[in-house]
Amino acid sequence: MKSCPLRIIKYLAFIIVVTVIASLFFIYSGVYPMGADTPHNKFTYWVLETLRDRSITRAASNVKLPENLSSPARLLRGGPDYNEMCVSCHLSPSKSETDFTKGLYPSPPNLIEIPDQKLNEAQRDQRRFWIIKHGIKASGMPSWAYGHDDERIWDMVAFLKKLPTLSLVQYQILTSKDDENSRHDH
């Protein structure tokens, strides 16, 4: 009877060792296609998406929202930054895709569209802030924390909140940059 638990432990150890060796063989074989023009298989895509979403949800839940997120001044400061730093991937009211966005995998979200309604507004704002500040590994989304203080990032979040409802003319007004709207003078 005492040998039964020992036999199970040996069997599990064998399974673990074989799994590790097979995984290393797979990784070093180079057979998995890494080109951006070949989508991941469903399992890999699910793993990466789930890992990304759960990680961002956990990390963003600690982000404290500012009180004045809806101020017009934030919109005027966040718009030019969006136009300079984000529009090539996340588009504008006048563009539904670009040559650049066609070639990205995974495709960046079109921020002109109405956001996912599974989250409440505060959660969406927390996620937006966290993603802009920290970026997302292996997705093409850079961290804007370097050279951008939290207030500047919150200005972009304020702009993103309004972006899906903006007409092309409103977008052009809010994203134009002049000395009066120049953002770096908080």
ZAPARO-646763 format. One record per residue (C-alpha): residue number from 1; x, y, z. Coordinates in Angstrom, 2 decimals, always signed. Layout:
BEGIN
> doke|u|v|w
> NUM|X|Y|Z
...
//
This chain:
BEGIN
> doke|u|v|w
> 1|+0.00|+0.00|+0.00
> 2|+2.82|+2.44|+0.79
> 3|+4.26|+2.06|-2.70
> 4|+1.07|+3.38|-4.37
> 5|+1.62|+7.06|-3.40
> 6|+5.30|+6.73|-4.33
> 7|+4.32|+5.27|-7.70
> 8|+1.92|+8.20|-8.33
> 9|+4.63|+10.73|-7.42
> 10|+7.12|+9.04|-9.79
> 11|+4.51|+8.97|-12.56
> 12|+3.70|+12.68|-12.09
> 13|+7.40|+13.56|-12.02
> 14|+7.90|+11.62|-15.26
> 15|+4.96|+13.45|-16.90
> 16|+6.37|+16.82|-15.80
> 17|+9.87|+16.03|-17.09
> 18|+8.51|+14.80|-20.44
> 19|+6.31|+17.92|-20.75
> 20|+9.24|+20.24|-20.01
> 21|+11.49|+18.44|-22.52
> 22|+8.78|+18.46|-25.20
> 23|+8.10|+22.16|-24.57
> 24|+11.79|+23.03|-24.85
> 25|+12.07|+20.97|-28.03
> 26|+9.09|+22.83|-29.49
> 27|+10.48|+26.24|-28.50
> 28|+13.96|+25.57|-29.88
> 29|+12.71|+23.85|-33.04
> 30|+11.54|+27.15|-34.51
> 31|+8.51|+25.51|-36.12
> 32|+5.98|+27.94|-34.66
> 33|+5.28|+30.69|-37.24
> 34|+6.12|+34.13|-35.80
> 35|+5.40|+36.26|-38.87
> 36|+2.79|+38.99|-38.34
> 37|+1.07|+37.75|-41.50
> 38|+0.26|+34.36|-39.94
> 39|-2.31|+34.46|-37.10
> 40|-1.76|+32.47|-33.93
> 41|-3.67|+29.21|-33.56
> 42|-6.85|+29.50|-31.47
> 43|-5.29|+28.11|-28.31
> 44|-2.24|+30.41|-28.42
> 45|-4.43|+33.40|-29.21
> 46|-6.75|+32.54|-26.29
> 47|-3.79|+32.16|-23.90
> 48|-2.23|+35.47|-24.93
> 49|-5.52|+37.38|-24.89
> 50|-6.56|+35.97|-21.53
> 51|-3.14|+36.63|-20.00
> 52|-3.15|+40.21|-21.32
> 53|-6.72|+40.99|-20.23
> 54|-6.37|+39.50|-16.74
> 55|-3.02|+41.17|-16.17
> 56|-4.27|+44.60|-17.24
> 57|-7.47|+44.24|-15.24
> 58|-5.51|+43.38|-12.10
> 59|-2.91|+46.12|-12.53
> 60|-5.38|+48.82|-13.62
> 61|-7.70|+48.21|-10.66
> 62|-5.20|+50.10|-8.46
> 63|-5.20|+53.22|-10.66
> 64|-6.76|+56.23|-8.91
> 65|-8.95|+58.36|-11.18
> 66|-8.47|+62.14|-11.12
> 67|-11.46|+64.30|-10.22
> 68|-11.41|+66.54|-13.29
> 69|-11.17|+63.92|-16.05
> 70|-13.97|+65.46|-18.12
> 71|-12.61|+69.00|-18.19
> 72|-12.47|+70.75|-21.58
> 73|-8.84|+71.71|-20.90
> 74|-7.89|+68.02|-20.74
> 75|-9.58|+67.41|-24.10
> 76|-7.66|+70.27|-25.68
> 77|-4.36|+68.98|-24.30
> 78|-5.03|+65.28|-24.98
> 79|-6.22|+65.69|-28.57
> 80|-2.92|+66.82|-30.11
> 81|-1.05|+64.03|-28.30
> 82|-3.49|+61.45|-29.67
> 83|-3.05|+62.85|-33.17
> 84|+0.75|+62.76|-32.87
> 85|+1.26|+59.50|-31.01
> 86|-1.78|+57.25|-31.49
> 87|-3.65|+57.93|-34.73
> 88|-1.36|+55.86|-36.96
> 89|-2.43|+52.70|-35.13
> 90|-5.77|+53.57|-33.55
> 91|-7.21|+55.67|-36.40
> 92|-9.36|+58.79|-36.66
> 93|-12.92|+59.59|-37.77
> 94|-11.63|+59.94|-41.35
> 95|-9.77|+56.60|-41.46
> 96|-11.02|+53.06|-40.96
> 97|-7.66|+51.45|-41.76
> 98|-4.21|+52.28|-43.06
> 99|-1.47|+50.25|-44.72
> 100|+0.23|+50.28|-41.34
> 101|-2.77|+48.91|-39.43
> 102|-3.38|+46.21|-42.05
> 103|+0.07|+44.79|-41.35
> 104|-0.06|+44.77|-37.56
> 105|-0.79|+41.56|-35.69
> 106|-2.49|+41.57|-33.38
> 107|-4.51|+44.41|-34.86
> 108|-4.64|+47.46|-32.63
> 109|-8.12|+48.37|-31.43
> 110|-9.93|+51.02|-33.43
> 111|-10.52|+53.61|-30.70
> 112|-13.11|+55.42|-32.82
> 113|-15.53|+52.58|-32.10
> 114|-17.72|+52.52|-29.00
> 115|-15.72|+50.82|-26.21
> 116|-16.48|+47.41|-24.77
> 117|-19.53|+47.73|-22.53
> 118|-18.52|+44.83|-20.24
> 119|-16.62|+47.35|-18.14
> 120|-17.99|+50.38|-16.37
> 121|-16.66|+53.83|-17.27
> 122|-14.23|+53.99|-14.34
> 123|-12.75|+50.59|-15.23
> 124|-12.33|+51.64|-18.88
> 125|-10.57|+54.84|-17.77
> 126|-8.29|+52.92|-15.41
> 127|-7.39|+50.46|-18.19
> 128|-6.78|+53.24|-20.72
> 129|-4.46|+55.03|-18.31
> 130|-2.56|+51.87|-17.43
> 131|-2.17|+50.79|-21.06
> 132|-0.98|+54.22|-22.21
> 133|+1.45|+54.49|-19.32
> 134|+2.84|+50.95|-19.38
> 135|+2.21|+49.68|-22.92
> 136|+1.61|+46.03|-23.79
> 137|+4.46|+43.62|-24.43
> 138|+4.78|+42.06|-27.89
> 139|+1.82|+44.00|-29.26
> 140|+3.36|+47.13|-30.72
> 141|+1.79|+49.26|-27.95
> 142|+4.65|+51.24|-26.41
> 143|+4.89|+52.57|-22.89
> 144|+4.42|+56.34|-22.94
> 145|+5.62|+56.69|-19.33
> 146|+9.03|+57.90|-20.48
> 147|+8.72|+61.64|-20.99
> 148|+4.98|+61.74|-20.21
> 149|+3.83|+62.50|-16.68
> 150|+0.57|+61.13|-15.29
> 151|-1.33|+64.37|-15.98
> 152|-0.39|+64.21|-19.65
> 153|-1.52|+60.58|-19.81
> 154|-4.82|+61.48|-18.11
> 155|-5.30|+64.18|-20.76
> 156|-5.09|+61.46|-23.43
> 157|-7.57|+59.33|-21.46
> 158|-9.97|+62.30|-21.35
> 159|-9.68|+62.62|-25.11
> 160|-10.22|+58.87|-25.65
> 161|-13.47|+59.06|-23.66
> 162|-14.89|+61.53|-26.20
> 163|-13.25|+60.14|-29.33
> 164|-16.04|+57.71|-30.40
> 165|-18.58|+60.54|-30.42
> 166|-16.51|+63.12|-32.31
> 167|-17.33|+64.21|-35.84
> 168|-14.44|+64.74|-38.24
> 169|-14.63|+68.53|-37.72
> 170|-14.67|+68.18|-33.92
> 171|-11.73|+65.78|-34.14
> 172|-9.76|+68.24|-36.27
> 173|-10.44|+71.08|-33.84
> 174|-9.49|+69.08|-30.75
> 175|-6.36|+67.60|-32.29
> 176|-4.97|+70.80|-33.78
> 177|-1.94|+72.07|-31.99
> 178|-1.23|+75.73|-31.46
> 179|+0.61|+77.70|-28.82
> 180|-2.57|+78.33|-26.81
> 181|-3.53|+74.66|-26.70
> 182|+0.04|+73.53|-26.27
> 183|-0.17|+70.95|-23.64
> 184|+2.97|+71.02|-21.65
> 185|+2.02|+74.11|-19.61
> 186|-0.17|+72.62|-16.85
//
